[in-house]
Amino acid sequence: MSLTNYRALGRSGLVVSPLCLGTMTFGAGDWGADEAGSRAIFDAYRDAGGNFVDTADIYAGGLSEEFVGKFIKDTGSRDEIVLATKFGFNGSRNPLAGNQPQTGNAHAGGAGAKNIHRALEASLRRVGTDYIDLYWMHIWDGVTPVEEIVQTLGDLVRAGKIRHYAFSDMPAWLAMKAATIATERRVPGPIAMQVEYSLVARDVEAEHVPAAREGGMGIMPWSPLGGGFLTGKYKREDTSGTGRLSGANPFGDSKFSDRNWEILDVLKEVAAEQGLLPAQIALAWVMAQRGVVSTLIGARSLSQLTGNVAATEVKLTGDQANRLDQISALAGGFSANLTSPMIRRMVYGGHDVKGWG
Ligand SMILES: NC(=O)c1ccc[n+]([C@@H]2O[C@H](COP(=O)([O-])OP(=O)(O)OC[C@H]3O[C@@H](n4cnc5c(N)ncnc54)[C@H](OP(=O)(O)O)[C@@H]3O)[C@@H](O)[C@H]2O)c1
């Protein structure tokens, strides 16, 4: 497999690479890359055949969108690149302010029509283009009715300002309801789900993955390396000083749990057997999961990017995949296991009946 192994994102004609270049690091201060570093990452991804670039209005206060726009313009690649950006988080207030008593414009976030139009115009200006290929709702606001979201985004598709839309960080039922409404009304529907998915984050398998399949949406994992945890560069006894997850950072240390260290031990074993890096094995594992179309890779440096792109060539043996599956499996309750082989056998008199697809 290589980055030119293009595939359709969901039930759509949008054709993308198996790895999408995440640009949350572009211009992002301490844990990010400056303009020259970001450009080197962008160029290496493009040289490897990558055609899919993901940014957001909120990344580095808009700088990420500006860098991406500039790089696309410099390289004359607008027609070749699938450009994705996002709306939803509120840029009028420091998102890292926590509980500090600081307020901003309530209409500078969320999925209401008023904010979507404002956010899109601002993104188009920053990127320097007149259309977005894939417009993501970055996060559901918990308030806006699905009907308003489908109406607003569908209108933007019809107006030619965006080519497709999709949802990130939303309940599975919301995406499924949007897909259903869109089908019934014969209007544009969501084509993908962007969700945290990795060996240390598998909760989406219960609801999101089946909903994505049923609704014609491709799965795009974010943080496939758990923000860097699955590179193996953090040590259980000392997690300081090695990357984004250590010390003072905006991502916290939630990845440093006993369970995750055990997953990492097995990941390292498999990496040693293959003579590869744990990051490459972790990426290969997530890319092979059901419903996954394109996986977001994030890099702070060129060497990280090139190492991660090489994961497209990795083949896990059945035994290696099983060991990784088993150590990282979530127990889940009864509802999460409704589609398990055991329940299927209870229903079909002991037969392993396969559904379609
Ligand atoms: N929709 C959402 O809510 C959401 C949320 C998060 C991210 N995203 C998207 O997903 C993309 C990827 O997410 P992510 O950056 O969290 O992914 P990730 O792959 O889990 O983490 C990437 C980070 O891990 C470290 N790293 C990566 N490759 C490495 C290597 N080979 N060796 C050592 N360290 C390595 C780097 O950080 P350090 O060097 O600083 O350790 C890098 O910035 C983002 O750019 C963004 O586009 C979306």
The ligand as an SDF file (V2000), in Angstrom:
LIG
                    3D

 48 52  0  0  0  0  0  0  0  0999 V2000
  -11.2710   15.9870   15.3680 N   0  0  0  0  0  0  0  0  0  0  0  0
  -10.5940   16.1480   16.4820 C   0  0  0  0  0  0  0  0  0  0  0  0
  -11.1570   16.4320   17.5390 O   0  0  0  0  0  0  0  0  0  0  0  0
   -9.1030   15.9690   16.4490 C   0  0  0  0  0  0  0  0  0  0  0  0
   -8.3850   15.8900   17.6600 C   0  0  0  0  0  0  0  0  0  0  0  0
   -7.0080   15.7250   17.5800 C   0  0  0  0  0  0  0  0  0  0  0  0
   -6.3840   15.6340   16.3470 C   0  0  0  0  0  0  0  0  0  0  0  0
   -7.1020   15.7330   15.1980 N   0  0  0  0  0  0  0  0  0  0  0  0
   -6.4740   15.6280   13.8650 C   0  0  0  0  0  0  0  0  0  0  0  0
   -5.7020   14.4500   13.8160 O   0  0  0  0  0  0  0  0  0  0  0  0
   -4.3490   14.7540   13.4840 C   0  0  0  0  0  0  0  0  0  0  0  0
   -3.4540   13.7760   14.1990 C   0  0  0  0  0  0  0  0  0  0  0  0
   -3.7050   13.8330   15.6050 O   0  0  0  0  0  0  0  0  0  0  0  0
   -2.4950   13.7530   16.6060 P   0  0  0  0  0  0  0  0  0  0  0  0
   -1.4680   14.7780   16.2370 O   0  0  0  0  0  0  0  0  0  0  0  0
   -3.0440   13.7660   17.9770 O   0  0  0  0  0  0  0  0  0  0  0  0
   -1.9370   12.2910   16.1970 O   0  0  0  0  0  0  0  0  0  0  0  0
   -0.9470   11.2800   16.8870 P   0  0  0  0  0  0  0  0  0  0  0  0
   -0.3070   10.5570   15.7640 O   0  0  0  0  0  0  0  0  0  0  0  0
   -1.6400   10.4760   17.9040 O   0  0  0  0  0  0  0  0  0  0  0  0
    0.1360   12.1850   17.6260 O   0  0  0  0  0  0  0  0  0  0  0  0
    1.0380   12.9370   16.8780 C   0  0  0  0  0  0  0  0  0  0  0  0
    2.1800   13.4110   17.7710 C   0  0  0  0  0  0  0  0  0  0  0  0
    2.9100   12.2880   18.2380 O   0  0  0  0  0  0  0  0  0  0  0  0
    4.3160   12.5690   18.1560 C   0  0  0  0  0  0  0  0  0  0  0  0
    4.8400   11.7020   17.0820 N   0  0  0  0  0  0  0  0  0  0  0  0
    4.2550   11.4200   15.8830 C   0  0  0  0  0  0  0  0  0  0  0  0
    4.9910   10.5690   15.1670 N   0  0  0  0  0  0  0  0  0  0  0  0
    6.0790   10.2780   15.9310 C   0  0  0  0  0  0  0  0  0  0  0  0
    7.1840    9.4470   15.7340 C   0  0  0  0  0  0  0  0  0  0  0  0
    7.3250    8.7220   14.5990 N   0  0  0  0  0  0  0  0  0  0  0  0
    8.1170    9.3650   16.7250 N   0  0  0  0  0  0  0  0  0  0  0  0
    7.9640   10.0770   17.8660 C   0  0  0  0  0  0  0  0  0  0  0  0
    6.9340   10.8970   18.1090 N   0  0  0  0  0  0  0  0  0  0  0  0
    5.9900   10.9960   17.1460 C   0  0  0  0  0  0  0  0  0  0  0  0
    4.4300   14.0360   17.8080 C   0  0  0  0  0  0  0  0  0  0  0  0
    4.3570   14.8200   19.0010 O   0  0  0  0  0  0  0  0  0  0  0  0
    5.6180   15.1840   19.9290 P   0  0  0  0  0  0  0  0  0  0  0  0
    6.8580   15.1270   19.0990 O   0  0  0  0  0  0  0  0  0  0  0  0
    5.3080   16.5480   20.4330 O   0  0  0  0  0  0  0  0  0  0  0  0
    5.5750   14.1570   21.0040 O   0  0  0  0  0  0  0  0  0  0  0  0
    3.1610   14.2820   17.0200 C   0  0  0  0  0  0  0  0  0  0  0  0
    2.7670   15.6260   17.0050 O   0  0  0  0  0  0  0  0  0  0  0  0
   -4.1820   16.2240   13.8820 C   0  0  0  0  0  0  0  0  0  0  0  0
   -3.1600   16.8710   13.1850 O   0  0  0  0  0  0  0  0  0  0  0  0
   -5.5330   16.7790   13.5230 C   0  0  0  0  0  0  0  0  0  0  0  0
   -5.5990   17.0520   12.1280 O   0  0  0  0  0  0  0  0  0  0  0  0
   -8.4560   15.8800   15.2420 C   0  0  0  0  0  0  0  0  0  0  0  0
  1  2  1  0
  2  3  2  0
  2  4  1  0
  4  5  1  0
  4 48  2  0
  5  6  2  0
  6  7  1  0
  7  8  2  0
  8  9  1  0
  8 48  1  0
  9 10  1  0
  9 46  1  0
 10 11  1  0
 11 12  1  0
 11 44  1  0
 12 13  1  0
 13 14  1  0
 14 15  2  0
 14 16  1  0
 14 17  1  0
 17 18  1  0
 18 19  2  0
 18 20  1  0
 18 21  1  0
 21 22  1  0
 22 23  1  0
 23 24  1  0
 23 42  1  0
 24 25  1  0
 25 26  1  0
 25 36  1  0
 26 27  1  0
 26 35  1  0
 27 28  2  0
 28 29  1  0
 29 30  1  0
 29 35  2  0
 30 31  1  0
 30 32  2  0
 32 33  1  0
 33 34  2  0
 34 35  1  0
 36 37  1  0
 36 42  1  0
 37 38  1  0
 38 39  2  0
 38 40  1  0
 38 41  1  0
 42 43  1  0
 44 45  1  0
 44 46  1  0
 46 47  1  0
M  CHG  2   8   1  16  -1
M  END
$$$$
